[in-house]
Amino acid sequence: MSLCYWCVLDFDFVLCKQVDDMRGFRDLLRMSVEDFNYLLERVSPAIIKKDTHLRKAISPRERLSVTLRFLATGETFNSLSFQYRIGSTTLSRIVMETCTALTCALHEDYLKTPSTESEWKAIARDFANKCHFPHCLGAIDGKHIFIQPPPKNGSMYFNYKSRFSIILMAVVDANYKFVYASTGTQGTDAMMPHMLFGDDAYRLQPDLMKPYPFRNLNTEQRIYNYRLSRARRVVENAFGILANRFRVFRTTICLDPDKVVTIIFACLCLHNYLRDNRSDAYVPPGYVDSEDANHQLVEGLLTSRPVDSEIGGLFEVFSSSWLTETGLVVFEDIRTSASIPIVD
């Protein structure tokens, strides 16, 4: 069959054909057929349109598929317009409407910030079990989402990388799920309080811990850095999953900033939904960092400041407790004393 003939085929027909080819469907939309049908059921009431005497309305199935294709690839609207045989202006409106519908349909179930003590403690237990770092409420980091320069905004969105962007600031749990997200900067007590973990980009605070500087560290400090690194690795992996599966984040998004925000939150909802479903189409085995039986880091495919007295005391409480009989983990002593580089 010639390329030209394929180009004029109805894309909904191509999508139906891909259902028989599970791998092809996953490559097309970054999810399984079952996940797609579930999302279609959730958003159809919000995106369905009535037929008119002049033309037949674009189906919810096609509206959802073109939106997911845009998020998965970052293709231009002109390119998608040719594939779907939909005008680029209409296609742009469909993508924004569907992203809004996805956020509204999924936000309450899949992007809800914990609001009770038990929910936060469940997150802390996961970090303690998986990373051996107690009292962690999440790993925090930021990501630049590159955009085209908005008109009449001067240098408002201009960043230190000499590009225009908006900031996605997010907190991630131990299962690579986003538990809080904001597109603005976010700033926020006592035996071992609960807290967030970040990197050197963040200001050290009683409720936000960061690593010791990597100079002249004693054993306690090296173990502290090692455990914090294991806990914080989840946010790096989560952003990596997000950008590699929704490749719109690997392009410069040529839309107004408010529309980019809509796209971001739709993708975060989709990410958490697919993580909850443990979708192999979204995160294949070996895709993110893991540890082998000897507790050595196995990299996934994604990864081939002064201290005041109050905060300094927290450093000491954590690091000293990990050298006690109950707090020590045997493989850490071997690893940190062998001067093996620690993932940061």
Phi, psi and omega per residue, in radians:
M1 nan 2.316 -3.053
S2 -1.276 2.722 3.128
L3 -1.095 -0.679 -3.096
C4 -1.095 -0.674 -3.139
Y5 -1.162 -0.705 3.101
W6 -1.099 -0.609 -3.072
C7 -1.136 -0.499 -3.093
V8 -1.701 0.036 3.073
L9 -1.190 2.579 3.039
D10 -1.113 2.241 -3.037
F11 -1.198 -0.464 3.079
D12 -1.118 -0.584 3.062
F13 -1.158 -0.746 3.098
V14 -1.065 -0.714 3.127
L15 -1.088 -0.731 3.120
C16 -1.091 -0.706 3.111
K17 -1.106 -0.612 -3.107
Q18 -1.205 -0.352 3.119
V19 -1.067 -0.594 3.109
D20 -1.295 -0.309 3.128
D21 -1.970 1.593 -3.003
M22 -1.024 -0.733 3.134
R23 -1.126 -0.717 3.120
G24 -1.098 -0.700 3.126
F25 -1.134 -0.733 3.126
R26 -1.121 -0.704 3.109
D27 -1.169 -0.559 -3.090
L28 -1.245 -0.795 -2.997
L29 -2.172 0.043 3.069
R30 1.176 0.459 3.104
M31 -2.764 2.944 3.142
S32 -1.429 2.926 3.095
V33 -1.066 -0.696 -3.132
E34 -1.102 -0.736 3.112
D35 -1.122 -0.713 3.131
F36 -1.096 -0.794 -3.116
N37 -1.134 -0.619 3.091
Y38 -1.123 -0.805 3.126
L39 -1.106 -0.684 3.126
L40 -1.065 -0.717 3.123
E41 -1.133 -0.648 -3.108
R42 -1.254 -0.669 -3.007
V43 -1.733 -0.239 -3.070
S44 -0.929 -0.790 -3.129
P45 -1.020 -0.475 -3.086
A46 -1.551 -0.331 -3.044
I47 -2.066 -0.036 3.135
I48 -1.248 2.463 -3.135
K49 -2.157 2.694 -3.142
K50 -1.491 2.518 3.007
D51 -1.217 2.650 3.055
T52 -2.061 3.067 3.102
H53 -1.194 -0.397 -3.063
L54 -1.582 -0.573 -3.065
R55 -2.735 2.769 3.090
K56 -1.523 2.372 -3.109
A57 -1.189 2.614 3.057
I58 -1.232 2.271 -3.016
S59 -1.229 2.681 3.042
P60 -0.992 -0.633 3.133
R61 -1.049 -0.787 -3.131
E62 -1.275 -0.599 3.087
R63 -1.093 -0.762 3.133
L64 -1.203 -0.733 -3.088
S65 -1.139 -0.700 -3.137
V66 -1.216 -0.590 3.099
T67 -1.163 -0.819 3.132
L68 -1.136 -0.605 3.096
R69 -1.153 -0.701 3.087
F70 -1.098 -0.788 -3.132
L71 -1.168 -0.624 -3.073
A72 -1.306 -0.464 -3.019
T73 -2.078 -0.491 -3.042
G74 1.290 0.302 3.118
E75 -1.084 2.709 3.105
T76 -1.249 2.769 3.102
F77 -1.136 -0.552 3.099
N78 -1.124 -0.710 3.114
S79 -1.151 -0.794 3.126
L80 -1.174 -0.567 3.094
S81 -1.036 -0.701 3.121
F82 -1.184 -0.675 -3.124
Q83 -1.235 -0.743 -3.030
Y84 -1.658 -0.132 -3.093
R85 1.008 0.777 3.066
I86 -2.198 2.408 3.121
G87 -0.997 2.515 -3.063
S88 -1.091 -0.625 3.111
T89 -1.168 -0.777 3.082
T90 -1.092 -0.720 -3.125
L91 -1.114 -0.711 3.102
S92 -1.053 -0.747 3.129
R93 -1.159 -0.680 3.119
I94 -1.081 -0.782 -3.120
V95 -1.062 -0.781 -3.120
M96 -1.182 -0.728 3.118
E97 -1.106 -0.708 -3.101
T98 -1.271 -0.650 3.072
C99 -1.087 -0.723 3.082
T100 -1.094 -0.738 3.127
A101 -1.135 -0.687 3.109
L102 -1.094 -0.768 3.134
T103 -1.108 -0.778 -3.134
C104 -1.128 -0.670 -3.079
A105 -1.320 -0.561 -2.991
L106 -1.862 -0.329 -2.978
H107 -0.999 -0.820 -3.045
E108 -1.134 -0.562 -3.096
D109 -1.614 -0.532 -2.946
Y110 -2.161 -0.114 3.097
L111 -2.405 0.738 -3.115
K112 -1.704 2.165 3.111
T113 -1.212 2.299 3.126
P114 -0.907 2.420 -3.079
S115 -2.131 -0.100 -3.135
T116 -2.088 2.790 -3.140
E117 -1.082 -0.678 -3.116
S118 -1.145 -0.625 3.121
E119 -1.165 -0.750 3.115
W120 -1.169 -0.673 3.133
K121 -1.174 -0.520 3.072
A122 -1.126 -0.689 3.078
I123 -1.126 -0.757 3.134
A124 -1.080 -0.677 3.113
R125 -1.104 -0.698 3.124
D126 -1.079 -0.750 3.112
F127 -1.148 -0.691 3.134
A128 -1.132 -0.714 -3.117
N129 -1.278 -0.673 -3.030
K130 -1.613 -0.541 -3.043
C131 -2.079 -0.041 -3.121
H132 0.990 0.581 3.090
F133 -2.156 1.907 -3.055
P134 -1.370 2.814 2.985
H135 1.123 0.405 3.115
C136 -1.627 2.178 3.137
L137 -1.660 -0.076 3.125
G138 2.696 2.808 3.043
A139 -1.828 2.297 -3.036
I140 -1.966 2.474 3.076
D141 -2.824 3.000 3.130
G142 -2.209 2.761 3.120
K143 -2.438 2.354 3.056
H144 -1.412 2.184 3.020
I145 -1.805 1.917 -3.025
F146 -1.308 2.373 -3.120
I147 -2.322 2.888 3.018
Q148 -1.332 2.616 -3.113
P149 -1.019 2.084 3.107
P150 -1.157 2.516 3.140
P151 -1.168 2.483 3.028
K152 1.039 0.580 3.107
N153 -2.059 0.059 3.093
G154 0.986 -2.223 -3.111
S155 -1.808 0.360 -3.051
M156 -0.996 -0.694 -3.079
Y157 -1.820 0.220 -3.099
F158 -1.434 2.262 -3.057
N159 -1.958 3.117 -3.084
Y160 -1.194 -0.244 3.084
K161 -1.524 0.159 3.138
S162 1.095 0.591 3.050
R163 -2.352 2.853 3.100
F164 -1.604 2.332 -3.105
S165 -2.759 2.858 2.899
I166 -2.019 2.697 -3.030
I167 -1.709 2.252 2.941
L168 -1.757 1.941 3.085
M169 -1.811 2.230 -3.024
A170 -2.508 2.678 3.020
V171 -1.983 2.324 -3.052
V172 -2.120 2.484 3.084
D173 -1.543 -3.075 -3.054
A174 -1.249 -0.134 3.139
N175 -1.865 0.360 3.112
Y176 1.151 0.403 3.111
K177 -1.772 2.466 3.113
F178 -1.385 2.159 3.126
V179 -1.864 -0.224 3.059
Y180 -2.739 2.446 3.104
A181 -2.576 2.544 3.110
S182 -2.580 2.532 3.083
T183 -1.693 0.207 3.027
G184 -2.106 3.025 3.092
T185 -1.253 2.565 -3.065
Q186 -2.262 2.070 3.136
G187 -1.755 -2.570 2.024
T188 -1.702 nan nan
D189 nan nan nan
A190 nan 1.304 2.968
M191 -1.159 2.487 3.072
M192 0.160 1.388 -3.122
P193 -1.267 2.817 3.010
H194 -1.353 2.670 -3.009
M195 -2.817 3.026 3.026
L196 -1.775 2.802 3.085
F197 -2.095 2.351 3.113
G198 -2.386 -3.030 3.119
D199 -1.840 -2.882 -3.049
D200 -1.182 -0.211 -3.136
A201 -1.256 -0.309 -3.056
Y202 -1.738 2.626 3.087
R203 -1.349 2.291 -3.137
L204 -1.176 2.267 -3.136
Q205 -2.459 2.875 3.128
P206 -1.026 -0.478 -3.137
D207 -1.914 0.292 3.078
L208 -2.554 1.837 -3.110
M209 -1.621 2.618 3.096
K210 -2.426 2.951 -3.061
P211 -1.241 2.722 2.883
Y212 -1.113 2.578 2.998
P213 -1.019 2.473 -3.049
F214 -1.412 1.114 3.114
R215 -2.517 2.225 3.028
N216 0.890 0.882 -3.105
L217 -1.512 2.434 3.000
N218 -1.501 -3.128 -3.052
T219 -1.091 -0.772 3.139
E220 -1.030 -0.746 -3.102
Q221 -1.205 -0.652 3.115
R222 -1.154 -0.689 3.106
I223 -1.173 -0.707 3.074
Y224 -1.005 -0.852 3.136
N225 -1.079 -0.675 -3.126
Y226 -1.114 -0.802 -3.129
R227 -1.199 -0.688 3.103
L228 -1.104 -0.673 3.118
S229 -1.089 -0.741 3.116
R230 -1.104 -0.687 -3.124
A231 -1.237 -0.688 -3.064
R232 -1.383 -0.275 -3.115
R233 -1.045 -0.471 -3.069
V234 -1.120 -0.607 -3.111
V235 -1.257 -0.619 3.072
E236 -1.118 -0.742 3.121
N237 -1.166 -0.665 -3.134
A238 -1.109 -0.787 3.085
F239 -1.126 -0.626 3.108
G240 -1.125 -0.763 3.082
I241 -1.043 -0.827 -3.085
L242 -1.007 -0.846 -3.064
A243 -1.304 -0.491 -3.129
N244 -1.468 -0.474 3.112
R245 -1.594 -0.618 3.047
F246 -1.887 1.504 -2.964
R247 -1.312 0.034 2.968
V248 -1.039 -0.457 3.139
F249 -1.405 -0.058 3.073
R250 -1.770 0.145 3.105
T251 -2.090 3.017 2.939
T252 -1.529 2.025 -3.065
I253 -1.418 2.014 -3.046
C254 -1.564 1.090 3.126
L255 -2.422 2.893 3.070
D256 -1.122 2.609 -3.116
P257 -0.941 -0.668 -3.131
D258 -1.161 -0.554 3.081
K259 -1.272 -0.602 3.088
V260 -1.117 -0.689 3.098
V261 -1.047 -0.732 3.099
T262 -1.042 -0.748 3.130
I263 -1.124 -0.746 -3.121
I264 -1.025 -0.860 -3.074
F265 -1.225 -0.549 3.042
A266 -1.097 -0.742 3.141
C267 -1.178 -0.659 3.111
L268 -1.124 -0.709 3.094
C269 -1.122 -0.769 3.115
L270 -1.096 -0.723 3.130
H271 -1.019 -0.880 -3.106
N272 -1.155 -0.644 3.091
Y273 -1.078 -0.815 -3.112
L274 -1.234 -0.537 3.040
R275 -1.200 -0.708 3.098
D276 -1.059 -0.630 -3.138
N277 -1.438 -0.047 -3.105
R278 0.872 0.835 -3.066
S279 -1.232 2.062 3.068
D280 -1.202 -0.404 3.085
A281 -1.209 -0.508 -3.108
Y282 -1.565 -0.804 3.121
V283 -2.242 1.555 3.139
P284 -1.125 2.757 3.080
P285 -0.979 2.397 -3.133
G286 1.419 0.142 -3.077
Y287 -1.385 -0.567 -3.118
V288 -2.031 2.955 -3.110
D289 -1.088 2.591 3.072
S290 -2.609 -3.128 3.104
E291 -2.201 2.511 3.106
D292 -1.496 -3.027 -3.076
A293 -1.103 -0.408 3.123
N294 -1.654 0.202 3.108
H295 1.135 0.491 3.040
Q296 -1.609 2.510 -3.116
L297 -1.167 2.238 3.004
V298 -1.943 1.857 -3.062
E299 -1.195 2.388 3.077
G300 -1.397 3.081 -3.120
L301 -1.112 -0.340 -3.107
L302 -1.298 -0.397 -2.946
T303 -2.040 0.046 -3.130
S304 -0.776 nan nan
R305 nan 2.729 -3.138
P306 -1.037 2.583 -3.062
V307 -1.988 2.273 3.103
D308 -1.396 2.997 -2.991
S309 -1.126 -0.666 -3.110
E310 -1.144 -0.798 -3.112
I311 -1.272 -0.680 3.101
G312 -1.029 -0.602 3.096
G313 -1.133 -0.635 3.102
L314 -1.145 -0.713 3.048
F315 -0.922 -0.851 -3.061
E316 -1.162 -0.667 3.141
V317 -1.064 -0.808 -3.132
F318 -1.176 -0.944 -2.990
S319 -1.154 -0.665 -3.133
S320 -1.228 -0.579 -3.128
S321 -1.169 -0.401 -3.086
W322 -1.470 -0.055 3.042
L323 -1.789 0.087 3.067
T324 -1.447 2.950 -3.109
E325 -1.073 -0.634 -3.103
T326 -1.448 -0.446 -3.065
G327 -1.659 -0.272 -3.044
L328 -1.323 2.382 2.984
V329 -1.957 2.138 -2.919
V330 -0.998 -0.794 -3.031
F331 -1.173 -0.376 3.131
E332 -1.186 -0.715 -3.118
D333 -1.103 -0.669 3.112
I334 -1.172 -0.763 -3.051
R335 -1.221 -0.805 -3.070
T336 -1.259 -0.565 3.139
S337 -1.330 -0.300 -3.132
A338 -1.539 0.076 3.119
S339 1.007 0.638 3.054
I340 -1.349 2.331 -3.131
P341 -0.986 2.406 -3.106
I342 -1.713 2.397 -3.138
V343 -1.173 2.273 3.135
D344 -2.113 nan nan
